[in-house]
Amino acid sequence: MSATELIAAGNAPAPDADHGPGAPASAGPGEPSGPGGPAAAGRPARRRGGWYVLRRLGEGVLVLWGTFTLAFALLQRLPGDAVSIRLGGEGATLSTEEIARIRAEMGYDDPFLVRYWRDLVDLVQGDLGHSLFSGEPVVSAITRVVPHTAFIALVAVLLGGAVGLVLGSVAATTRSRRLRCVVLALPPLGVSIPTFAVALVLIQVVAFSWRLLPSSGNDGLAAAILPILTLSLPVIATVTQIFTRSLDSVLAQGYVATAVTKGAGRRRVLLAHGLRNAAGPTLTVAGLIAGNLLAGAIVTETVFAREGLGRLTVTAVTQRDMPLLQGIVLFAALVFVVINILVDLAYPLLDRRVRLEGERRW
């Protein structure tokens, strides 16, 4: 190729290098062309976005209703009930007839559909019933312990996400094959180790051997460090693996090579194109991880003897406290729904193609 051709090739417009994948050459920053162009950037586009949010909220309501129905049906199929267990255990002073009368007064002898409709109406009114053992309203019991679990879960997600992004960036951009192999070997190891095993090792080493941090309790920030580290390890492993693969795929695209040939520095390419375009799949996975942390919190809070939603779940299962257990299941479903809606709304901020597709569709 002659020098003239090289100069011409260097001066040729490379829209993808400026705007990333999916941005047409005629579109300026923030000005999409076609159906998602200036006309869609005004009031009609906001209406379509509003309809999308309403649809997602409607789907969330259906998910919650389905979760309530399934949980109610499964819990009703369990043999016995908490009333009989509580009143008819060892040392009970009530006769069988008295227990049966109390069960009838509490509605346990009503037909399945009658009990289902009664609980569904109470749910719509915001009443989840009362705990059969403590007598505390289910809503109050859950809201009392949620802040403890929410704190360690939120910090674990933020810490795990930040460390995972750093490790993923190192693995995708390093020129050292040995370093890349070491970083990529960490995610399978972090996912395969059970949460309770990590918690026990941290307690034995950090709390008992080194005496650096407390091994249990809810007193102070120091008592939350070990549970946060325990919950963050699976987050680090998953985010590292997903972000590395996404960043590898983005950096292999043609528009990245075009930006490099036009003189864009390695750091600029990574920040302007790589991180933003690779963050979409990672954001989706992070949303699922945040919802799944409830399962990890059950084990973590039990091992570290922390008050929270996890220990409340264990107590409800052990005592067969059906109203409390059903309320916890509904709360977990609500967390999943809210997180998924937030992820869907945040995704277009990272991937412009999703926003344009949504505008054309709605």
N, C-alpha and C positions, 0 to 999 in steps of 0.2 A: 504494500500500500504506500502511495506517495505521501510526502509531507502535507500536500494540500488536502488529501483525503483524510489524513489524521486530524488536521485542524478542523475540517468540516465535521468530522465525527465528534470531535470534542465540543464544537459549538452547537450540535444538534440538540433540540429540546428533549429533556428526559423528565417527563412529568412524574413518573413513578418515584424518581429519586427525590423530588421535592415534596411530594404529598403522600408517599407510601402506597401500598397496594390498594387498588380499587378507586383511586382518585383520577378522573379524566383530565386530559391535558388542558381543556378549556376552563376548568374550574379553578378559581382562585381560592385562597385560604378562606375557609368558612363559606364558600359560595358554590355548592354542588350544582352540576348541570343536569339537564333532562328533567324528569318528573320531580326530582328532589331539588330543583334549582331555586331561583329567587322566589318564585310563586309559592313553593312549598315551605320557604323559610318564614313566611308570615303567619297570619292567624289560622288558616286552614290546617297547617302542619301541627300547630299546637292542639287543635281539636282532635286530630287523628292520634296524637300522642296521648291525649286524655282518654280517648276511647280504648287505647291499648292498656292503659293503667286500670281502667274500669274492668276490662275483660280479665286481666290478671287477678284483680281482686275477687271477681266472681269465681274464677277457677280456684282461688285460695279458699273461699267459703265452701265450695264443693269438696275440696280435699279435707277440710275440717269436719264437714258433715260425714263423709265416708269414714274418716278415722274414728269419729264418735260411734258410728253405727257398728263398725267392726270391733272396736274395743268393748262396747257394751255387750255384743253378742258373745264374744269370747269369754268375758268375765262371768257372764251369766251361766256359761256352760261348765264352769268349775264346780266340782262336787262340794256340797256344803256351803256355808256362808259365814261371814264374820260374826254375825249375831249369835249363831249356834255355838261357834267356837269360843266366843268370849263368855257367854252365859252358861255354857254347858261343859266347861272344862273341869279340871281337877279342883276340888274344893267348892264347886258350885252349890249354891243353896236353893236354886230355883228348880222346880219340877219340869218334866217334859211338857206338861200342859201349859205351864206359865210361859215357857220359852216359845211354844207355838203361838200363844196369844200375843206375845210381844212382836214376833215375826209378822203376824197378820196385821197388827197395828202399824208397823213400819212399812207395809206394802210388799213384803217379800213373797206373799202368797198370791199376789195379783198375776193375771196372765202376762206373758212376755210383752205383747204389744202395748198393753196398758202401762207397764213400767217404762218401756222404751219411750212412749209418747210423753209421759210425765217428766222423765229426765230430759228429753229434748226441749220441752217447753221451758223447763228451769234453766237449761243451758242458754237458750236464746235470751232469757232475762238476766243472764249473768250469774246465776246461782248454780254452783257445782255441788251443792250439798255440804254435809258436815262429815268430819272424820268419825268413824264408828268407835274409835278407842279414846281419842282425846276430846271429841266433841267440838273441836275447833273448825270453823268454816274452811273448806278446802282452798278457796281463793286466798284466805289469810295465811294458811299453812304454806302455800307455795310462794307467795310474795315475801314471806318472812325469810326464806332461805335462798331465794333466787339471787340476791345481790352477792352472796358469797361465791356461788358457782359462776355467776356472770363475770365476776372480777378475774378469777383465775383463768376462765375460758377465753376471755377477751385478750388478756395479756399473753396467753399462750399462743393465740392465733397471730397477734401482731409480732411477737418475738419469733415464732416459727416461720412466718411469712417473710420477715426481713432477712433472717439467716438463710432461708431457702433461696431467696432471690439472689443473694450474694454468692452462695455456692453454685447456683445454676449459671450465673454470669461467668464465674471463674471457669467452670467446666466447659462452657460453650466457646469461650474466647481464648483460653490459654493455648500456648504453642507446645506445652509440655504434655506429652501423652501419658507420662507417669502420673502427673498431678490430676489429669482428667480421669484416669482410671481410679485413682484413690477417691476422688469426689463422687464419681458415679457408683462406687461400691458402698457408699454410706446409705443411700435410700433403701435398698433391699434389707440392709442390716437394721435400720431404724424401724421399718415396718414389721419385720419378722419377730422382733423381741416383744413379748407381751408387756402390757402396761404395768401390771402388778409386779413383774420381775424388775423392771426399771425402778419402780417405786421402792421395792425392798432393797435393792442395791444402793440407792441414794440414801435411804435411811441408815443402812448399816455402815456405809463409808463416811458420808458427810455428817450425819447426826451423831452416830455412836462412836466411830473411830476418831474422826477429826474434831467433833464437838463444835462445829461451826454454826449449825442451824438447828432449830427445834425439829423434832420428828413428828409432832402432831399438834393439833389445836388450831384455833382461829385468832390467836392473840398476836396482833401486829403484822407488819409486812414480812418479817423474817419467816414466819410460819407458812407463808404462801409461796416462798421461793421454790422449795422442793416440789410441791404439787404443780407449779407452773412449768418447771423444767420437765417433769414427767409427761405432762400433756403436750408440751411443745415438740418433743422428739418426733412423734409421728407426723406432725405438721411440717417440720423441717424436711423429713424424708420425702414426703409426697410432693411438696412444693418444689424441692430441688429437682426431682425426677421430671415432673411435668414442665417446669420452666426451662430446663436444659433442652429437652426435646423441642419445645416450641421455639426457643431461641436458635437452635441449630437449623430448624426449618426456615425461619425468617432470614437468617444470614445467608442461606443458600439461594434466596430469590434473586431474580435478575436485576431488580431495581437497586438492590444493595450493591451488586457488582458495578452497576452503572455509576452510582454515587462515588464509589471508590476510584473508578477510572477517571472521574471528573475532578479528583483531588480532595474529596472529603476525607477528613481524618478518621482514624479508627474509633476514637472516642465519640466523635460526632455521629458517625453511622450507628454506633451502638445505642446512643441516647436518643437520637432523632427517629430511628426506624426500628432497631432491634427490640429495645425494652418495651416500647408502647405496643407494638404489634404482637409481641409474644406474651403480653400480660393478659390477654383475653382468656385463653384456656386456663391459665393459672388462676384468674379471678373466679371462674366457674368452679374449679376444684376447691378453692379456698372456701367458697360458700358452702359446699357440701361438707367440707371438713368441720366448719364451724357448727353445722347442725349435728354432726356425728360426735362432737365433743361431749354430749350428754352421756353417751355410753362410756366414754373414757372417764368422765367425772364420777360415775357410779363407783368404779374401781378405785380411782385415785382418792376420793373423799373417804372411802371405807378404809383404805390402807393407812392414810394419814390422819384418820379420826377427826375429820373436819366436818363441821356442820354445813350442809348444802343440799342441793336438789338430789344429788346422788345418794346420800345417806337417807334422805326422806323416801326415796324410791325403795331402797332396801327395807326400810321399816314398813312401808305399805305392803310390800310383797310378803314379808315375814308374818305380818299380822293379818294378811288378807283383807286389808282395809280397801274395799272395792271403790267407794266414792273417791278416796284420796288417790288411789292408783289410776283411776280413770281420768281424774283431773291432771295428773302428771303426764299421762299419754297425750291428752289434748294440748297441754302446754308445749310439749316437745314438737307436736305437729305444727302448732302456731309458730314456733321458732323457725322451723324449716320453711314454712310458707313465706314468712316475712323476709328471711335471708334470701330466698330465691327471687322474690320480687325486687329486692334491692340490687341483687346482682344483675338481673335483667335490665334494670333502669341504668345501672352504671356501665354496662357493656358498651353502649354506643359512644360513650366518652372515650373509650380506648380504640374501638374499631369503627371507622367512619362508614364502612360498607354496610354495617348493620343498621346504622341510622338511616341511610339512603333507602335500603330495602324496606325498612319499616314505614318510611314516608310514602313510598310508592304503593305499598300494600294497603295502607290506611288512608 
